[in-house]
């Protein structure tokens, strides 16, 4: 059983930001960015496994976990929040690891502040979803009234049955995970105030045409049976990013860092250690 890490707080860009931190601060710094309807705690297992070699920090992205939300809720604004967070912690250069929506934020950050990023690891990143939104959603996302409508719909469908289904949908074989995993996931969903904001932010952010600009060495990890974001995205990113490698994991859904912890730990550890 992996015990929880202490929850810390700091002000970043005027946003009260909570985060989890393990490892010796003299070691290489790794910032872990979680996915939608999740929190920094989703990296608990991975942080425990890697704490002996790295200084790992997993913030709750604004509007998730215990971090305050913010406006405007856009990817560029979240990038500015992240650079402020790193400045407050005195971290001029880091390795970035982003899962799903966190992968989108990590990629946008790398494009905006390439000198801050040493290596980039992306776990089932939500970078290519823009093309999957119908045109009417992309246009709709430009209007302020859209946000309040989506939030209302989100409250209406968040029943116990729906929540239980949504949590388990992301996993390849949900039954093999202990009850503690679902208790943590349930807490994350309950604390996810900005899920509708993320959907609209992602719908209006298009990075595909700029991926060739990323010079950081990049590691892509994806579950072959991912029901949320198709694993074919790994091949597309591998062929687009200049310095990329890709790893597809069998019997794995959308949360590889929990479902295939040992494999993900080994891949990330070897990637960060490797000389280039």
C-alpha positions as a Markdown table, in Angstrom:
| # | Residue | x | y | z |
|---|---|---|---|---|
| 1 | Unk | 0.0 | 0.0 | 0.0 |
| 2 | Unk | 1.4 | 3.4 | -1.0 |
| 3 | Unk | 0.9 | 6.0 | 1.7 |
| 4 | Unk | -0.2 | 9.5 | 0.8 |
| 5 | Unk | 2.3 | 12.3 | 0.5 |
| 6 | Unk | 1.9 | 15.5 | 2.6 |
| 7 | Unk | -0.1 | 18.2 | 0.8 |
| 8 | Unk | 1.8 | 21.5 | 0.5 |
| 9 | Unk | 0.6 | 25.0 | -0.5 |
| 10 | Unk | 2.2 | 27.9 | -2.4 |
| 11 | Unk | 0.9 | 31.0 | -4.2 |
| 12 | Unk | 1.5 | 30.9 | -7.9 |
| 13 | Unk | 0.2 | 33.7 | -10.2 |
| 14 | Unk | -2.2 | 34.7 | -7.3 |
| 15 | Unk | -3.6 | 31.1 | -7.3 |
| 16 | Unk | -3.4 | 29.1 | -4.1 |
| 17 | Unk | -1.8 | 26.0 | -5.4 |
| 18 | Unk | -1.5 | 22.7 | -3.6 |
| 19 | Unk | 1.1 | 20.1 | -4.5 |
| 20 | Unk | 2.9 | 16.9 | -3.4 |
| 21 | Unk | 6.7 | 16.7 | -3.2 |
| 22 | Unk | 9.0 | 13.8 | -2.5 |
| 23 | Unk | 12.8 | 13.1 | -3.0 |
| 24 | Unk | 15.9 | 15.0 | -2.4 |
| 25 | Unk | 15.8 | 18.6 | -3.8 |
| 26 | Unk | 19.4 | 18.3 | -4.9 |
| 27 | Unk | 18.5 | 15.6 | -7.5 |
| 28 | Unk | 17.0 | 16.3 | -10.9 |
| 29 | Unk | 13.5 | 17.9 | -10.7 |
| 30 | Unk | 10.5 | 16.2 | -12.3 |
| 31 | Unk | 7.2 | 18.0 | -12.5 |
| 32 | Unk | 4.1 | 15.7 | -12.9 |
| 33 | Unk | 0.9 | 17.2 | -14.4 |
| 34 | Unk | -2.3 | 15.1 | -14.0 |
| 35 | Unk | -5.2 | 14.6 | -16.3 |
| 36 | Unk | -8.7 | 15.9 | -16.3 |
| 37 | Unk | -10.9 | 15.1 | -13.3 |
| 38 | Unk | -7.8 | 14.0 | -11.5 |
| 39 | Unk | -5.2 | 15.5 | -9.1 |
| 40 | Unk | -1.5 | 15.3 | -8.3 |
| 41 | Unk | -2.3 | 12.4 | -6.1 |
| 42 | Unk | -2.8 | 10.3 | -9.2 |
| 43 | Unk | 1.0 | 10.0 | -9.3 |
| 44 | Unk | 1.3 | 8.7 | -5.8 |
| 45 | Unk | 2.6 | 5.3 | -6.8 |
| 46 | Unk | 5.0 | 6.6 | -9.4 |
| 47 | Unk | 6.4 | 9.2 | -7.0 |
| 48 | Unk | 7.0 | 6.5 | -4.3 |
| 49 | Unk | 8.9 | 4.3 | -6.9 |
| 50 | Unk | 11.1 | 7.1 | -8.2 |
| 51 | Unk | 11.7 | 9.1 | -5.0 |
| 52 | Unk | 15.2 | 7.6 | -4.4 |
| 53 | Unk | 16.6 | 9.1 | -7.6 |
| 54 | Unk | 14.6 | 12.2 | -8.4 |
| 55 | Unk | 13.0 | 15.3 | -6.8 |
| 56 | Unk | 9.3 | 14.9 | -7.8 |
| 57 | Unk | 6.6 | 17.5 | -7.5 |
| 58 | Unk | 3.0 | 16.9 | -8.5 |
| 59 | Unk | 0.8 | 20.1 | -8.3 |
| 60 | Unk | -3.0 | 20.1 | -8.5 |
| 61 | Unk | -3.7 | 22.0 | -11.6 |
| 62 | Unk | -6.1 | 25.0 | -11.0 |
| 63 | Unk | -9.6 | 23.9 | -10.5 |
| 64 | Unk | -8.6 | 20.3 | -9.5 |
| 65 | Unk | -7.6 | 18.7 | -6.2 |
| 66 | Unk | -7.3 | 21.4 | -3.6 |
| 67 | Unk | -5.9 | 24.2 | -5.9 |
| 68 | Unk | -8.1 | 27.2 | -6.4 |
| 69 | Unk | -9.6 | 27.6 | -9.8 |
| 70 | Unk | -8.8 | 30.6 | -12.1 |
| 71 | Unk | -10.0 | 32.7 | -15.0 |
| 72 | Unk | -9.7 | 32.9 | -17.9 |
| 73 | Unk | -9.5 | 29.1 | -18.0 |
| 74 | Unk | -7.3 | 28.7 | -21.1 |
| 75 | Unk | -4.2 | 26.7 | -21.9 |
| 76 | Unk | -2.0 | 29.9 | -22.2 |
| 77 | Unk | -3.2 | 31.0 | -18.8 |
| 78 | Unk | -2.3 | 27.6 | -17.3 |
| 79 | Unk | 1.1 | 27.8 | -18.9 |
| 80 | Unk | 1.6 | 31.2 | -17.1 |
| 81 | Unk | 0.5 | 29.6 | -13.8 |
| 82 | Unk | 3.0 | 26.8 | -14.3 |
| 83 | Unk | 5.9 | 29.1 | -15.0 |
| 84 | Unk | 5.0 | 31.1 | -11.9 |
| 85 | Unk | 4.8 | 27.9 | -9.8 |
| 86 | Unk | 8.3 | 26.9 | -10.9 |
| 87 | Unk | 9.6 | 30.4 | -10.2 |
| 88 | Unk | 8.1 | 30.3 | -6.7 |
| 89 | Unk | 9.9 | 27.0 | -6.1 |
| 90 | Unk | 13.1 | 28.2 | -7.6 |
| 91 | Unk | 13.3 | 25.6 | -10.3 |
| 92 | Unk | 14.8 | 27.1 | -13.5 |
| 93 | Unk | 15.0 | 23.8 | -15.4 |
| 94 | Unk | 12.9 | 20.6 | -15.0 |
| 95 | Unk | 11.8 | 17.4 | -16.6 |
| 96 | Unk | 8.1 | 17.5 | -17.4 |
| 97 | Unk | 5.8 | 14.5 | -17.3 |
| 98 | Unk | 2.1 | 15.1 | -18.3 |
| 99 | Unk | -0.8 | 12.7 | -18.3 |
| 100 | Unk | -3.8 | 13.2 | -20.7 |
| 101 | Unk | -4.9 | 16.9 | -20.2 |
| 102 | Unk | -1.6 | 17.4 | -18.2 |
| 103 | Unk | 0.2 | 16.3 | -21.3 |
| 104 | Unk | -1.5 | 19.1 | -23.3 |
| 105 | Unk | -0.4 | 21.6 | -20.7 |
| 106 | Unk | 3.1 | 20.2 | -20.6 |
| 107 | Unk | 3.4 | 20.4 | -24.3 |
| 108 | Unk | 2.1 | 24.0 | -24.5 |
| 109 | Unk | 4.5 | 24.9 | -21.7 |
| 110 | Unk | 7.5 | 23.4 | -23.6 |
| 111 | Unk | 6.6 | 25.4 | -26.7 |
| 112 | Unk | 6.3 | 28.6 | -24.7 |
| 113 | Unk | 9.3 | 28.1 | -22.4 |
| 114 | Unk | 11.7 | 25.6 | -24.0 |
| 115 | Unk | 14.6 | 26.7 | -21.9 |
| 116 | Unk | 12.7 | 25.6 | -18.8 |
| 117 | Unk | 12.3 | 22.0 | -20.0 |
| 118 | Unk | 15.0 | 19.4 | -20.1 |
| 119 | Unk | 13.1 | 16.3 | -21.1 |
| 120 | Unk | 9.4 | 15.7 | -21.8 |
| 121 | Unk | 7.4 | 12.6 | -21.0 |
| 122 | Unk | 3.9 | 12.3 | -22.2 |
| 123 | Unk | 1.4 | 9.6 | -21.0 |
| 124 | Unk | -1.6 | 9.4 | -23.3 |
| 125 | Unk | -1.5 | 13.1 | -23.9 |
| 126 | Unk | -4.6 | 15.0 | -25.0 |
| 127 | Unk | -2.7 | 16.9 | -27.7 |
| 128 | Unk | -4.5 | 15.7 | -30.8 |
| 129 | Unk | -8.1 | 15.9 | -29.6 |
| 130 | Unk | -8.7 | 19.2 | -31.3 |
| 131 | Unk | -9.5 | 17.5 | -34.6 |
| 132 | Unk | -12.0 | 15.2 | -32.9 |
| 133 | Unk | -14.3 | 18.1 | -31.9 |
| 134 | Unk | -17.1 | 18.9 | -34.3 |
| 135 | Unk | -16.9 | 22.3 | -35.8 |
| 136 | Unk | -19.9 | 23.5 | -33.9 |
| 137 | Unk | -18.2 | 22.6 | -30.6 |
| 138 | Unk | -15.2 | 24.6 | -31.6 |
| 139 | Unk | -17.3 | 27.6 | -32.5 |
| 140 | Unk | -19.6 | 27.2 | -29.4 |
| 141 | Unk | -16.5 | 27.2 | -27.1 |
| 142 | Unk | -15.9 | 30.8 | -28.1 |
| 143 | Unk | -19.1 | 32.0 | -26.4 |
| 144 | Unk | -19.2 | 32.7 | -22.7 |
| 145 | Unk | -22.7 | 31.2 | -22.4 |
| 146 | Unk | -21.3 | 27.9 | -23.4 |
| 147 | Unk | -19.4 | 27.5 | -20.2 |
| 148 | Unk | -22.4 | 27.9 | -17.9 |
| 149 | Unk | -24.4 | 25.4 | -20.0 |
| 150 | Unk | -21.7 | 22.8 | -19.9 |
| 151 | Unk | -21.3 | 23.2 | -16.1 |
| 152 | Unk | -25.1 | 22.7 | -15.6 |
| 153 | Unk | -25.0 | 19.5 | -17.7 |
| 154 | Unk | -22.0 | 18.3 | -15.7 |
| 155 | Unk | -23.9 | 18.7 | -12.4 |
| 156 | Unk | -26.9 | 16.9 | -13.8 |
| 157 | Unk | -25.0 | 13.7 | -14.8 |
| 158 | Unk | -22.7 | 13.4 | -11.8 |
| 159 | Unk | -24.7 | 10.7 | -10.1 |
| 160 | Unk | -23.2 | 7.9 | -8.0 |
| 161 | Unk | -23.8 | 5.4 | -10.8 |
| 162 | Unk | -22.4 | 7.7 | -13.5 |
| 163 | Unk | -19.4 | 8.5 | -11.3 |
| 164 | Unk | -18.6 | 4.8 | -10.7 |
| 165 | Unk | -18.8 | 4.0 | -14.4 |
| 166 | Unk | -16.6 | 6.9 | -15.4 |
| 167 | Unk | -13.9 | 6.0 | -13.0 |
| 168 | Unk | -13.7 | 2.4 | -14.1 |
| 169 | Unk | -14.1 | 3.2 | -17.8 |
| 170 | Unk | -10.6 | 4.5 | -18.0 |
| 171 | Unk | -9.0 | 1.2 | -16.9 |
| 172 | Unk | -8.4 | -1.9 | -18.9 |
| 173 | Unk | -9.3 | -4.3 | -16.1 |
| 174 | Unk | -10.8 | -2.3 | -13.3 |
| 175 | Unk | -11.5 | -5.4 | -11.1 |
| 176 | Unk | -7.8 | -6.0 | -10.4 |
| 177 | Unk | -7.4 | -2.7 | -8.5 |
| 178 | Unk | -8.0 | -2.4 | -4.8 |
| 179 | Unk | -10.9 | -0.4 | -3.3 |
| 180 | Unk | -8.4 | 2.3 | -2.2 |
| 181 | Unk | -7.8 | 3.3 | -5.9 |
| 182 | Unk | -11.5 | 3.9 | -6.4 |
| 183 | Unk | -11.8 | 5.9 | -3.1 |
| 184 | Unk | -9.0 | 8.2 | -4.3 |
| 185 | Unk | -10.5 | 8.5 | -7.8 |
| 186 | Unk | -13.9 | 9.3 | -6.3 |
| 187 | Unk | -12.3 | 12.1 | -4.3 |
| 188 | Unk | -10.6 | 13.5 | -7.4 |
| 189 | Unk | -13.9 | 13.6 | -9.3 |
| 190 | Unk | -15.6 | 15.3 | -6.4 |
| 191 | Unk | -12.9 | 17.9 | -6.3 |
| 192 | Unk | -12.8 | 18.5 | -10.0 |
| 193 | Unk | -14.6 | 21.8 | -10.3 |
| 194 | Unk | -13.0 | 22.8 | -13.7 |
| 195 | Unk | -13.7 | 19.7 | -15.8 |
| 196 | Unk | -16.1 | 21.7 | -18.1 |
| 197 | Unk | -13.5 | 24.5 | -18.4 |
| 198 | Unk | -10.9 | 21.9 | -19.5 |
| 199 | Unk | -13.2 | 20.6 | -22.3 |
| 200 | Unk | -13.7 | 24.1 | -23.6 |
| 201 | Unk | -10.0 | 25.0 | -23.2 |
| 202 | Unk | -8.9 | 21.9 | -25.1 |
| 203 | Unk | -11.5 | 22.5 | -27.8 |
| 204 | Unk | -9.9 | 25.9 | -28.6 |
| 205 | Unk | -6.3 | 24.9 | -28.4 |
| 206 | Unk | -4.6 | 23.5 | -31.4 |
| 207 | Unk | -0.9 | 22.5 | -31.1 |
| 208 | Unk | -0.4 | 19.9 | -33.8 |
| 209 | Unk | 1.0 | 22.4 | -36.3 |
| 210 | Unk | 3.8 | 23.4 | -33.8 |
| 211 | Unk | 4.9 | 20.0 | -32.5 |
| 212 | Unk | 7.9 | 20.0 | -34.9 |
| 213 | Unk | 9.3 | 23.0 | -32.9 |
| 214 | Unk | 9.9 | 20.9 | -29.8 |
| 215 | Unk | 13.5 | 20.2 | -29.4 |
| 216 | Unk | 13.4 | 18.4 | -26.0 |
| 217 | Unk | 13.8 | 14.7 | -26.1 |
| 218 | Unk | 10.3 | 13.3 | -25.7 |
| 219 | Unk | 9.0 | 9.9 | -24.4 |
| 220 | Unk | 5.5 | 8.9 | -25.3 |
| 221 | Unk | 3.7 | 6.2 | -23.2 |
| 222 | Unk | 0.3 | 4.9 | -24.2 |
| 223 | Unk | -2.0 | 2.0 | -23.2 |
| 224 | Unk | -2.9 | -0.1 | -26.3 |
| 225 | Unk | -6.5 | -0.5 | -24.9 |
| 226 | Unk | -7.0 | 3.2 | -24.0 |
| 227 | Unk | -10.8 | 3.8 | -24.4 |
| 228 | Unk | -10.4 | 7.6 | -24.0 |
| 229 | Unk | -7.7 | 8.6 | -26.4 |
| 230 | Unk | -6.8 | 6.1 | -29.1 |
| 231 | Unk | -3.2 | 4.8 | -28.9 |
| 232 | Unk | -2.7 | 5.5 | -32.6 |
| 233 | Unk | -1.9 | 9.0 | -31.4 |
| 234 | Unk | 1.5 | 7.6 | -30.3 |
| 235 | Unk | 2.5 | 6.9 | -33.9 |
| 236 | Unk | 1.4 | 10.3 | -35.0 |
| 237 | Unk | 3.4 | 12.0 | -32.3 |
| 238 | Unk | 6.4 | 9.7 | -32.9 |
| 239 | Unk | 6.4 | 10.8 | -36.6 |
| 240 | Unk | 5.9 | 14.5 | -35.7 |
| 241 | Unk | 8.1 | 15.3 | -32.7 |
| 242 | Unk | 11.8 | 15.7 | -33.8 |
| 243 | Unk | 13.3 | 13.7 | -30.9 |
| 244 | Unk | 10.7 | 11.2 | -29.8 |
| 245 | Unk | 10.4 | 7.6 | -28.7 |
| 246 | Unk | 7.1 | 5.7 | -28.1 |
| 247 | Unk | 6.1 | 2.8 | -25.9 |
| 248 | Unk | 2.7 | 1.0 | -26.2 |
| 249 | Unk | 1.7 | -1.0 | -23.2 |
| 250 | Unk | -0.5 | -4.1 | -23.4 |
| 251 | Unk | -3.4 | -4.7 | -21.1 |
| 252 | Unk | -3.5 | -1.0 | -20.3 |
| 253 | Unk | -6.2 | 1.7 | -20.6 |
| 254 | Unk | -6.0 | 5.4 | -20.0 |
| 255 | Unk | -4.1 | 5.4 | -16.7 |
| 256 | Unk | -0.8 | 3.6 | -17.3 |
| 257 | Unk | 0.9 | 5.1 | -14.3 |
| 258 | Unk | -1.5 | 3.1 | -12.1 |
| 259 | Unk | -2.3 | 0.1 | -14.3 |
| 260 | Unk | 1.2 | -0.7 | -15.5 |
| 261 | Unk | 3.2 | 1.0 | -12.7 |
| 262 | Unk | 6.3 | -1.2 | -13.0 |
| 263 | Unk | 6.6 | -0.7 | -16.8 |
| 264 | Unk | 6.0 | 3.1 | -16.7 |
| 265 | Unk | 8.5 | 3.5 | -13.8 |
| 266 | Unk | 11.1 | 1.6 | -15.8 |
| 267 | Unk | 10.5 | 3.4 | -19.0 |
| 268 | Unk | 10.6 | 6.9 | -17.4 |
| 269 | Unk | 13.6 | 6.1 | -15.2 |
| 270 | Unk | 15.6 | 4.8 | -18.2 |
| 271 | Unk | 14.5 | 7.7 | -20.4 |
| 272 | Unk | 15.6 | 10.3 | -17.8 |
| 273 | Unk | 18.9 | 8.5 | -17.2 |
| 274 | Unk | 19.9 | 8.1 | -20.8 |
| 275 | Unk | 22.7 | 10.2 | -22.3 |
| 276 | Unk | 21.9 | 11.9 | -25.6 |
